[in-house]
Amino acid sequence: MFYKIFLLFSFLLSIAPQADAEPNYHLVGWFNTVIPGGGQYLLGNYTLGAVQTVLEAGTFFAGYNNSALSPLTLDGVPEQLPTQVTNFSKINVKQKKCVYNSALKKTVCTTVNTTTTIGYAGDQDVDIKSALYADWLQEFGLKYHMVNVYNSFREAAGPNASIGTQSIDQTSTNKLFLAPFQWKNLSDNWIYPAIIFSGAVLIYNYNSAIKNGDFTTISALNKGSQRLYDFTYLGVFPTGSAAPEEMFYRGFFQYEMYGIEQSPFFSIALSSIAYSFSHSSGDRLSAGLTGAYLGWLTHKDHGALSKAITYHFWADVLAGIYQISVVRKESGKVPLFNFQLTF
């Protein structure tokens, strides 16, 4: 094991640029994609590279090993919601038994204690907090990796790198994460109508599921698990998805595809396909369409990511509201929002 680690670091040192050499930023980005922390190794920042390797791999695999292990998606392996099961309980029952005594010529009654097993369906709340914490760890490991790929890529490229009409966004990481809360992004004519449209689609899907009887029955989550579930889908996933995914898929991957063929049809199509196939099979069509719109927003803004991040964040918040409402309805609780309409 230690010999393999020694060989890996020997290889990294052998291809690392010299102090006065200009690093190839394309190589930095792709090598970092494959090797966690690899971009910083190539840039000569070995300590930072090692920290990134440990944090990315450590948090992801810790969460992965505490999850169901399949299917792996862009957010890791999702938690398994508890199906409705029949629980059993033993209770003591007093029964009065009467028997005719022929010798006494009368009926004699006695009280007998018996144990009876009864069944009842799904009336105990279920705890899934450990599975949700596993979600958090996987989310951090995967998305921290995406952020590091993009930051190493643009660090190696420098502030003036560009291909055709596209540049690498130099906005700080903190400002990219805060982009969804900036009014200039929310009020953009290509953002707020898209957010409203996404909400309308989710309302339509919710009502269609009710009309078609697509809801299943699951056991209710206990209060702690429900609060954690709500926070995961309204806070953790939107934050972990919007900026990191846009930095990687549009800021890095789409830019690199544009370098192969300076056509938005080529670069946006490939980035959308890659984005789509990183989702679960049931979500790939909607992810591909959303990815195409996000790619177009980025291309239109010459590589700037803030508007795409803004739409991505609030679309994920709406999707989280939808998911929480469905889970509450399926477990017999009041939905977060009642989307039910007659149409």
C-alpha positions in Angstrom: 0.0 0.0 0.0 2.7 2.5 1.0 4.7 1.5 -2.1 1.8 2.4 -4.3 1.4 5.8 -2.6 5.1 6.4 -3.1 4.8 5.6 -6.8 1.8 8.0 -7.1 3.6 10.9 -5.5 6.8 10.2 -7.6 4.6 10.4 -10.7 3.0 13.6 -9.6 6.4 15.2 -8.9 7.8 14.0 -12.2 5.1 15.9 -14.2 4.7 18.9 -11.9 5.9 22.1 -13.6 9.1 23.8 -12.5 9.0 27.0 -10.6 9.5 29.1 -13.7 7.4 27.0 -16.0 3.9 27.9 -17.2 1.4 25.1 -16.3 -0.9 23.8 -19.0 -4.3 24.7 -17.6 -6.1 22.1 -19.7 -4.0 19.4 -18.2 -4.5 20.8 -14.7 -8.3 20.7 -15.1 -8.5 17.2 -16.5 -5.9 15.7 -14.2 -7.7 17.2 -11.3 -11.0 15.7 -12.5 -9.5 12.2 -12.3 -7.2 12.7 -9.3 -8.7 14.6 -6.3 -6.3 17.4 -5.5 -4.3 16.6 -8.6 -4.6 20.2 -10.0 -2.8 21.6 -7.0 -0.1 18.9 -7.3 0.6 20.1 -10.9 0.7 23.7 -9.7 3.3 22.8 -7.1 1.0 23.2 -4.1 1.6 19.8 -2.6 0.2 20.4 0.9 -3.0 22.0 -0.4 -3.3 19.1 -2.9 -3.0 16.5 -0.2 -5.6 18.3 2.0 -8.0 18.4 -0.9 -7.4 14.7 -1.6 -8.0 13.7 1.9 -11.1 15.9 2.4 -12.7 15.0 -1.0 -12.1 11.2 -0.8 -12.5 10.9 3.0 -15.9 12.6 3.2 -17.3 11.0 0.1 -16.3 7.4 1.0 -17.4 7.9 4.6 -20.9 8.9 3.4 -20.9 6.2 0.6 -20.1 3.4 3.0 -22.9 4.5 5.3 -25.5 4.7 2.5 -27.3 2.0 0.5 -24.4 2.1 -2.0 -26.7 2.2 -5.1 -27.6 4.0 -7.3 -24.8 6.6 -7.3 -25.9 10.0 -8.7 -24.6 13.5 -8.8 -25.5 14.0 -5.1 -24.2 10.5 -4.0 -26.5 7.6 -3.1 -29.9 8.9 -2.0 -31.4 7.8 1.3 -33.9 5.0 1.2 -37.3 6.1 2.5 -39.0 3.6 4.8 -41.7 1.5 3.2 -44.9 0.9 5.1 -44.5 -2.2 7.2 -46.6 -4.1 9.7 -45.3 -4.0 13.2 -46.3 -6.4 15.9 -46.9 -6.1 19.7 -47.7 -8.5 22.4 -50.4 -7.5 24.9 -51.8 -9.3 28.0 -55.5 -10.1 27.9 -57.7 -11.3 30.7 -60.2 -13.8 29.6 -63.1 -15.3 31.6 -63.6 -19.0 30.9 -66.6 -20.9 32.2 -66.8 -24.7 32.3 -69.8 -26.8 33.5 -68.8 -29.0 36.5 -71.0 -32.1 36.4 -70.0 -33.1 40.0 -71.1 -29.8 41.3 -73.9 -29.6 38.8 -73.1 -26.0 38.1 -71.0 -23.8 35.8 -67.6 -22.7 37.3 -66.0 -19.5 35.9 -62.3 -18.6 36.2 -60.2 -15.6 34.9 -57.2 -16.6 32.8 -54.3 -14.2 31.7 -53.2 -14.8 28.1 -50.7 -13.1 25.8 -51.9 -12.1 22.4 -49.9 -10.8 19.5 -51.6 -8.0 17.5 -50.5 -6.2 14.3 -50.7 -2.6 13.4 -49.5 -0.9 10.2 -47.0 1.9 10.2 -48.0 3.8 13.3 -44.4 4.1 14.6 -42.2 7.0 13.2 -39.0 6.0 11.6 -35.5 7.5 12.2 -33.3 8.0 9.0 -30.9 10.6 10.4 -27.8 8.5 9.8 -28.8 8.1 6.1 -29.2 11.8 5.8 -25.9 12.5 7.4 -24.4 10.1 4.8 -26.0 12.2 2.2 -24.3 15.3 3.6 -20.9 13.7 3.5 -21.2 12.4 0.0 -22.5 15.8 -1.2 -19.6 17.6 0.4 -17.0 15.2 -1.1 -18.4 15.3 -4.6 -19.1 19.1 -4.7 -15.9 20.1 -3.0 -14.1 18.2 -5.7 -16.0 20.1 -8.5 -15.1 23.4 -6.9 -11.4 22.4 -6.6 -11.3 21.3 -10.2 -12.6 24.7 -11.4 -10.4 26.7 -9.1 -7.2 24.9 -10.0 -8.2 25.1 -13.7 -8.7 28.9 -13.6 -5.7 29.4 -11.4 -3.5 27.7 -14.0 -5.2 29.5 -16.8 -4.7 33.0 -15.4 -7.1 35.9 -15.5 -6.8 36.5 -19.3 -7.5 33.1 -20.7 -10.2 32.9 -23.3 -11.3 30.9 -26.4 -13.2 32.7 -29.0 -16.1 34.5 -27.3 -15.8 32.5 -24.0 -13.7 33.4 -21.0 -13.1 31.7 -17.6 -15.2 33.4 -14.9 -12.8 35.0 -12.4 -15.5 35.8 -9.8 -14.4 34.6 -6.4 -15.8 31.4 -5.0 -17.7 33.1 -2.2 -19.4 35.5 -4.6 -20.4 32.6 -6.9 -22.1 30.9 -3.9 -23.9 34.1 -3.1 -25.0 34.8 -6.6 -28.6 33.4 -6.1 -29.3 36.1 -3.5 -28.2 39.1 -5.7 -31.2 41.1 -7.0 -29.4 41.8 -10.3 -29.4 38.1 -11.0 -32.9 37.4 -9.7 -34.5 40.2 -11.6 -32.8 39.2 -14.9 -35.4 38.6 -17.7 -33.9 35.2 -18.4 -34.0 34.1 -14.7 -37.2 34.9 -12.9 -39.5 33.7 -15.7 -37.6 30.4 -15.8 -38.0 30.1 -12.0 -41.7 30.7 -12.3 -42.0 28.2 -15.2 -40.1 25.6 -13.1 -42.6 26.1 -10.2 -45.5 25.7 -12.6 -44.1 22.5 -13.9 -43.7 21.1 -10.4 -47.3 22.0 -9.5 -48.6 20.3 -12.6 -46.5 17.2 -11.9 -47.8 17.1 -8.3 -51.4 17.3 -9.4 -50.9 14.8 -12.2 -49.5 12.3 -9.6 -52.6 12.8 -7.4 -54.9 12.4 -10.4 -53.2 9.2 -11.6 -52.7 7.7 -8.1 -49.0 7.6 -8.4 -48.3 8.3 -4.7 -47.2 5.3 -2.6 -47.5 4.7 1.1 -44.4 5.1 3.4 -43.8 5.1 7.1 -43.7 8.5 8.7 -40.4 10.0 9.7 -39.9 11.0 13.3 -39.6 14.7 14.1 -35.8 14.8 14.1 -35.6 13.0 10.8 -38.3 15.2 9.2 -36.5 18.4 10.2 -33.2 17.0 8.9 -34.8 15.8 5.7 -36.4 19.3 5.1 -33.0 21.1 5.7 -31.2 18.6 3.4 -33.6 19.3 0.5 -34.1 23.0 1.1 -30.5 23.9 2.1 -27.8 21.3 1.7 -28.7 20.1 -1.8 -29.4 23.5 -3.4 -26.2 25.0 -2.0 -24.2 22.0 -2.9 -25.6 21.7 -6.4 -25.9 25.2 -7.8 -22.4 26.8 -7.7 -20.3 23.6 -7.7 -22.1 22.0 -10.6 -22.1 25.2 -12.7 -18.4 25.7 -11.9 -17.6 22.2 -13.1 -20.1 21.5 -15.9 -20.4 24.9 -17.5 -17.3 26.8 -16.2 -14.8 23.9 -16.9 -16.4 21.2 -19.0 -18.3 23.3 -21.4 -15.4 25.7 -21.8 -13.1 22.8 -22.7 -15.6 21.4 -25.2 -15.8 24.9 -26.8 -12.1 24.7 -27.2 -12.4 21.6 -29.3 -15.0 23.1 -31.6 -15.9 26.7 -31.3 -19.6 26.1 -31.6 -22.2 26.6 -28.8 -24.3 23.7 -30.3 -21.3 21.4 -29.8 -20.2 22.6 -26.4 -23.6 23.0 -24.9 -24.8 19.6 -26.2 -21.9 17.8 -24.8 -22.0 19.5 -21.4 -25.8 18.8 -21.2 -25.3 15.1 -22.0 -22.6 14.8 -19.4 -24.8 16.6 -16.9 -27.8 14.4 -17.7 -26.0 11.1 -17.3 -24.7 12.1 -13.9 -28.3 12.0 -12.7 -30.5 9.0 -12.0 -32.2 7.4 -15.0 -35.6 8.8 -14.2 -34.3 12.4 -14.0 -32.0 12.4 -17.1 -34.4 14.0 -19.6 -35.3 16.9 -17.3 -31.6 17.2 -16.3 -30.6 17.3 -19.9 -33.1 20.0 -20.8 -32.2 22.1 -17.7 -28.5 21.6 -18.5 -29.0 22.9 -22.0 -30.7 26.1 -20.7 -27.9 26.6 -18.1 -25.3 26.1 -20.8 -27.0 28.6 -23.0 -27.1 31.2 -20.2 -23.4 30.7 -19.6 -22.5 30.9 -23.3 -24.7 34.0 -23.7 -22.8 35.7 -20.8 -19.4 34.7 -22.4 -18.6 32.3 -19.6 -20.0 34.2 -16.6 -21.7 31.8 -14.2 -23.7 33.9 -11.8 -27.0 33.8 -13.7 -26.9 30.1 -14.3 -26.0 29.5 -10.6 -29.0 31.7 -9.6 -31.5 29.7 -11.7 -30.0 26.4 -10.7 -30.2 27.2 -7.0 -33.8 28.3 -6.9 -34.9 25.5 -9.2 -33.4 23.1 -6.7 -35.2 24.8 -3.9 -38.5 24.4 -5.7 -37.6 20.7 -6.4 -36.9 20.3 -2.7 -40.3 21.8 -1.7 -41.9 19.3 -4.1 -39.9 16.4 -2.7 -40.7 17.2 0.9 -44.4 17.7 0.1 -44.6 14.3 -1.7 -42.9 12.5 1.2 -45.2 14.1 3.8 -48.2 13.2 1.7 -47.1 9.6 1.3 -46.5 9.3 5.0 -49.9 10.7 5.9 -48.6 14.1 7.1 -49.6 17.6 5.9 -47.5 18.6 2.9 -45.1 21.5 3.1 -47.2 23.2 0.5 -50.6 22.1 -0.8 -50.2 22.1 -4.5 -53.5 20.3 -5.2 -55.5 22.0 -7.8 -58.5 20.8 -10.0 -57.8 20.7 -13.7 
